[in-house]
Amino acid sequence: MQQSKPAAPTNFFNQEMADAYDRRNSALAPISDNLHFLLRLVLADLPADARVLCVGVGTGAEILSLAKAYPGWSFVGIDPSEEMLAVGRHRLEQAGVLQRCELLQGYVQDAPRDGFDAVVSLLVAHFIKREDRPAFYAAIHDRLKPGGRFASAEISGDLDAPQFPEMLEDWKQVQVLMGATPESLAKLGGMMRDVLGVLTPTETEGLWKAAGFRKPIPFFQAFMIRGWHAVRT
């Protein structure tokens, strides 16, 4: 069944944002390095010639990490922002791995249905509106081989939990490292409620199961960033 395409906020990633993306995130290298390290471990049992789809590939950070560790793997990266893809294409070419990659502009529903060994989506799902999230996960499921693995990390938390104000203060420390202003920090809670599609871990895990994945396995957490992996049934 054809899934509707989510209204992803591509305006978040214009040329200025794309050019500054890696620079802004460099302060979070300890977090991203750990996430990529654990991602490599949860995907370690894939075939030596695995084909991996990276949804919301951005500037190609996960491809760079996986390609270095697994020289026999090939990749399809898809992202709605042509500006982000241009930066990613340049980085992949500089690293000497572009020949193992195909980069496409679009959404997961535009990706090939060739039966991937794995689908990876890092820090993307919270940009998908709540009502579009089931279709997002279903489209990922449909592009995996039976037994293929899905790995994802997203901002996740219960925004109505008693401890959320303290969680938000922790999250603000991350935003400060990325150059947040006092004005943007004051709006952060509202953005998480009204702009981003932040779900609780229980909601996310339930949607994975409904889409046809086995029980999601948590493998990463850094403040409000949580990661899971699961196998397609």
N, C-alpha and C positions, 0 to 999 in steps of 0.2 A: 504494500500500500504506500502510495506517495505521501511523504510527510511534509507538512508545511514548514517553511524556513523561518527560523526565529528572527525576530527583529533585533539583531545584534547591534550594539552601539558602536558602529564603525567610526563615528566621529571622535571616539576616545583615542583613535590611533591615526591621526593625520600625519603629514610629513614631519612637522615639528616634533610631535610625540614619538614618531618612529625613530627619528635621528637621536633623540635623547633617551630612548627606552633603556638601552643597555647601560648608559652612563648613570641613570637614576637608580637602576637596580644593582649596580656594582657594590653598593654599600651593604647589600643583602647577600653577598657571596657566600658567607657561612651557611645561610639557610638553603640557598639554591644548590650549593655544592653537595650538601647532605641529601637533599631531595633527589638530585640526580644520581648520587651514589646508591641510595636505596632503590631507586627505579631500576638501575642496572642489575641489582641483585634479584628483584622480583621478576625480571624478564630473562634471567640467566639461562633458563631451561628452554628457551626458544631454539628452533633449528639454526644451524650455522648459516643458512642462507635465508633467514627470516625476512619477510616483507612487513614493514611497520608503517602504519598511518598515523601521522601527527596532526591532530585537530587543533586549530588555533595555534599554528606553528610559530607565529610571530617572527622573531629574528633568528629562529633556528637553534636555540640553546639546547633543547633536548636532543635534536638530531646530532649536533656536534658532540655531545656527551656519549650518546649511544654508538655513533659511527666510529669514534676512537676506540671504544672498548670491543666492538664487534665488527671487524673489518669485512665480514661477508654479508652483512645486512644491507638491504636497500630500503629507501624511504619515499613515501609520498607525504608532502606537507601541504596543508590547506589552511587558508586564512582569508577572511573577507577584506582585509586591508592590503591593497597593493603596495602602499608605502612600507608597511612592515615586511612584506615579502621581498621588496627590493633590498632592504637592509640584510635580511636573512640570506638572500641569494649571494650577496657580496661576501658575507662571513663564511658561507659554505664553500665558495670558490677559493677564498684565501686559505681555508683549511685543507683544500685538496680533496673534498668529498662531494662536490656538487655533481659529479658524474654518477653518483649513486643515488641521486635525489631527483624527484619530480615535484615542483612547486606549483600549486594551483590556487587561483583566487576563487573564493566561494565559501560555502558552509559545508558541514559534514554531509548533508544530503546531496551535495555536488561531487563528492568523492567517488572514485570507482568502487564497484561492488565485486572486486576480484577475489575476495576471501583473504583478508590479511591475517598474519600470524598474531599481530598485536595492534591495538589502537592505544595511543597515548594522548592525553589531553591535560595539560598542566596550567592551572590558574586561568581557566576558561569558563567552566560551568557556571560560576557566579555571575557571569555576564549574560547568561541565558535566563529570560524571565521564567518565573515559577510555572506559568501555564504552558510554556514551550519545552520545559525540561523533559517530560516523558517522551516527546518526539525526538529530542536530542539523543537520549540514551538508546531509544529504539533504533535510530539510524546507525549509531555506533555498533550495536549488537548485530545489525544486518550486514555489516561490512567485515565481520570477523568470520574466520573459519570456525566450524564446530570445534570446541576446545581451545579456541584462541583466547588471548588474555587482554583485558581492558585495565589500564592503569590511569588514574586521574587524581589530581589534587585541586582543591578549591577552597575558597573562604567559606567556612561552615560553622554555625553556632546557633544557639537558641537566643534570639534577640529579646525574648521576654523572660529569660531566666533571671533569678535574683542576683546572680553574680555577673550579669552582662555589663553593668557599668564599669566594674573593675577589669573585665576582659577588654572592654573598649579602651580603657586607659593603657593597657599593655599594647594593644594594637596601634594606638597613637604613637608609641615609641618607634614602631616599625615605619610608620608614615613619616616621622621626623627624619629618620635616616634617609628617606627618599626625597627629602626637600619640601615636606608639607609646610604650609604657612599657618599661622594662628587661625586665619579665617577658614581655611580648608579643614583644619582639625575640628573646629567648632561645628562644621557641617557633616562630619564623618558618620555619626550615628544615623542621621537622616538619610544620607546617601546609601548606607547599608540597607535601610528599610525600604526606601522609595525608588532607588535607581538600580541597585544590584539585586540579583535573585539569590539572596543568602538563605539557605535551608539548614535545618538542623541535621546532625549526622543521621539520626533515625529516619528522617524524611529522605535523605539522599540514598541510604541503604535500601529503603523500601522501593524507591523508584528503580534502582538497579535490578532488584529481584523481579519487579513487575515487567521490566524490559527483557528478562530471560537470562540474567546472569545468576550464577551460583552465589552463595553467601559472600558478600563483599568482605575482604580482609583488610583491616586498617594496617598501614605500614609507615605512616608519617604524620607527625603533628608538630607545628611550630606556631604557638599562640593560636590564631584562628584559622590557620591553613591546615587542612587535614587531607590525607591521601589514602586511597583504597586501591586494591586490585581485586579482580575477579575473573573467573573463566566463563566463557559463553557455553551454555548447555546445548 
